[in-house]
Amino acid sequence: MAAATKRLVDRLLADPRVELPAALVLDAGVIRGIGPAVVETNEASGAGIYGCDPRDVLEVLRAATIANT
């Protein structure tokens, strides 16, 4: 199921019709009886690390704090 969930997220991120901010945290997993799904998205400032590589978290926080001009 982890591979299927990764494929779902990869398709979402690669789809040019889906507009996403420069920095967000996407929670994905498996819904029993349905399969892989995006459960929720959060602004970077509201996310926890929860087993993530802290270096990846830092990259997201950096992207979230760059001023848009």
PyRosetta script that sets phi, psi and omega in degrees:
from pyrosetta import init, pose_from_sequence

init()
pose = pose_from_sequence("MAAATKRLVDRLLADPRVELPAALVLDAGVIRGIGPAVVETNEASGAGIYGCDPRDVLEVLRAATIANT")
pose.set_psi(1, -30.7)
pose.set_omega(1, 179.5)
pose.set_phi(2, -62.0)
pose.set_psi(2, -40.7)
pose.set_omega(2, 179.6)
pose.set_phi(3, -66.1)
pose.set_psi(3, -39.7)
pose.set_omega(3, 178.7)
pose.set_phi(4, -66.4)
pose.set_psi(4, -38.5)
pose.set_omega(4, 177.9)
pose.set_phi(5, -66.2)
pose.set_psi(5, -41.8)
pose.set_omega(5, 177.3)
pose.set_phi(6, -62.1)
pose.set_psi(6, -41.2)
pose.set_omega(6, 178.2)
pose.set_phi(7, -62.2)
pose.set_psi(7, -41.1)
pose.set_omega(7, 178.3)
pose.set_phi(8, -60.4)
pose.set_psi(8, -48.1)
pose.set_omega(8, -179.5)
pose.set_phi(9, -64.9)
pose.set_psi(9, -42.0)
pose.set_omega(9, 178.6)
pose.set_phi(10, -60.6)
pose.set_psi(10, -42.4)
pose.set_omega(10, 178.1)
pose.set_phi(11, -63.2)
pose.set_psi(11, -42.7)
pose.set_omega(11, 179.6)
pose.set_phi(12, -60.9)
pose.set_psi(12, -47.8)
pose.set_omega(12, -177.6)
pose.set_phi(13, -68.8)
pose.set_psi(13, -26.1)
pose.set_omega(13, -179.0)
pose.set_phi(14, -88.3)
pose.set_psi(14, -12.0)
pose.set_omega(14, -175.6)
pose.set_phi(15, -77.7)
pose.set_psi(15, 115.5)
pose.set_omega(15, -177.8)
pose.set_phi(16, -67.5)
pose.set_psi(16, -14.6)
pose.set_omega(16, 178.5)
pose.set_phi(17, -79.1)
pose.set_psi(17, -14.9)
pose.set_omega(17, -178.1)
pose.set_phi(18, -95.4)
pose.set_psi(18, 114.4)
pose.set_omega(18, 178.6)
pose.set_phi(19, -91.6)
pose.set_psi(19, 123.8)
pose.set_omega(19, -179.7)
pose.set_phi(20, -127.6)
pose.set_psi(20, 148.2)
pose.set_omega(20, 175.1)
pose.set_phi(21, -67.7)
pose.set_psi(21, 165.4)
pose.set_omega(21, -179.3)
pose.set_phi(22, -61.5)
pose.set_psi(22, -29.8)
pose.set_omega(22, -178.3)
pose.set_phi(23, -136.7)
pose.set_psi(23, 124.0)
pose.set_omega(23, 173.6)
pose.set_phi(24, -155.3)
pose.set_psi(24, 165.0)
pose.set_omega(24, 175.2)
pose.set_phi(25, -116.4)
pose.set_psi(25, 125.3)
pose.set_omega(25, -176.8)
pose.set_phi(26, -112.5)
pose.set_psi(26, 123.2)
pose.set_omega(26, 177.5)
pose.set_phi(27, -99.1)
pose.set_psi(27, 121.1)
pose.set_omega(27, 179.3)
pose.set_phi(28, -128.8)
pose.set_psi(28, 151.6)
pose.set_omega(28, 179.1)
pose.set_phi(29, -169.7)
pose.set_psi(29, -159.7)
pose.set_omega(29, -177.5)
pose.set_phi(30, -115.7)
pose.set_psi(30, 127.0)
pose.set_omega(30, 174.6)
pose.set_phi(31, -95.7)
pose.set_psi(31, 122.5)
pose.set_omega(31, -177.3)
pose.set_phi(32, -54.4)
pose.set_psi(32, 129.8)
pose.set_omega(32, 178.0)
pose.set_phi(33, 84.0)
pose.set_psi(33, -8.3)
pose.set_omega(33, -179.4)
pose.set_phi(34, -118.9)
pose.set_psi(34, -49.6)
pose.set_omega(34, -179.3)
pose.set_phi(35, 119.2)
pose.set_psi(35, -161.4)
pose.set_omega(35, -177.7)
pose.set_phi(36, -61.2)
pose.set_psi(36, 141.7)
pose.set_omega(36, -179.0)
pose.set_phi(37, -156.9)
pose.set_psi(37, 153.2)
pose.set_omega(37, 168.3)
pose.set_phi(38, -82.4)
pose.set_psi(38, 121.9)
pose.set_omega(38, -175.8)
pose.set_phi(39, -86.8)
pose.set_psi(39, -44.8)
pose.set_omega(39, 177.7)
pose.set_phi(40, -165.6)
pose.set_psi(40, 163.3)
pose.set_omega(40, 171.4)
pose.set_phi(41, -125.5)
pose.set_psi(41, 151.2)
pose.set_omega(41, -179.2)
pose.set_phi(42, -138.4)
pose.set_psi(42, 154.7)
pose.set_omega(42, 170.0)
pose.set_phi(43, -65.9)
pose.set_psi(43, 151.9)
pose.set_omega(43, -177.3)
pose.set_phi(44, -57.5)
pose.set_psi(44, -35.2)
pose.set_omega(44, -176.9)
pose.set_phi(45, -68.4)
pose.set_psi(45, -18.9)
pose.set_omega(45, -178.1)
pose.set_phi(46, -101.9)
pose.set_psi(46, 11.3)
pose.set_omega(46, -175.2)
pose.set_phi(47, -99.1)
pose.set_psi(47, 151.3)
pose.set_omega(47, 172.9)
pose.set_phi(48, -102.6)
pose.set_psi(48, 168.6)
pose.set_omega(48, -178.2)
pose.set_phi(49, -80.0)
pose.set_psi(49, -43.7)
pose.set_omega(49, 174.7)
pose.set_phi(50, 39.8)
pose.set_psi(50, 57.4)
pose.set_omega(50, 175.1)
pose.set_phi(51, 84.4)
pose.set_psi(51, 2.3)
pose.set_omega(51, 178.4)
pose.set_phi(52, -78.6)
pose.set_psi(52, 158.0)
pose.set_omega(52, 174.0)
pose.set_phi(53, -69.2)
pose.set_psi(53, 120.6)
pose.set_omega(53, -177.9)
pose.set_phi(54, -56.0)
pose.set_psi(54, -28.8)
pose.set_omega(54, 177.6)
pose.set_phi(55, -65.8)
pose.set_psi(55, -37.4)
pose.set_omega(55, 176.6)
pose.set_phi(56, -66.5)
pose.set_psi(56, -40.4)
pose.set_omega(56, 178.2)
pose.set_phi(57, -61.4)
pose.set_psi(57, -43.2)
pose.set_omega(57, 178.7)
pose.set_phi(58, -60.2)
pose.set_psi(58, -40.4)
pose.set_omega(58, 178.1)
pose.set_phi(59, -60.5)
pose.set_psi(59, -42.0)
pose.set_omega(59, 179.8)
pose.set_phi(60, -66.5)
pose.set_psi(60, -44.2)
pose.set_omega(60, 179.6)
pose.set_phi(61, -63.9)
pose.set_psi(61, -38.2)
pose.set_omega(61, 176.3)
pose.set_phi(62, -61.5)
pose.set_psi(62, -46.4)
pose.set_omega(62, 180.0)
pose.set_phi(63, -63.6)
pose.set_psi(63, -32.5)
pose.set_omega(63, -178.9)
pose.set_phi(64, -73.5)
pose.set_psi(64, -20.9)
pose.set_omega(64, -174.9)
pose.set_phi(65, -105.8)
pose.set_psi(65, 3.8)
pose.set_omega(65, 176.2)
pose.set_phi(66, -77.9)
pose.set_psi(66, 130.0)
pose.set_omega(66, -178.2)
pose.set_phi(67, -70.0)
pose.set_psi(67, 132.8)
pose.set_omega(67, 174.4)
pose.set_phi(68, -84.3)
pose.set_psi(68, 130.3)
pose.set_omega(68, 179.3)
pose.set_phi(69, -113.7)
pose.dump_pdb("model.pdb")
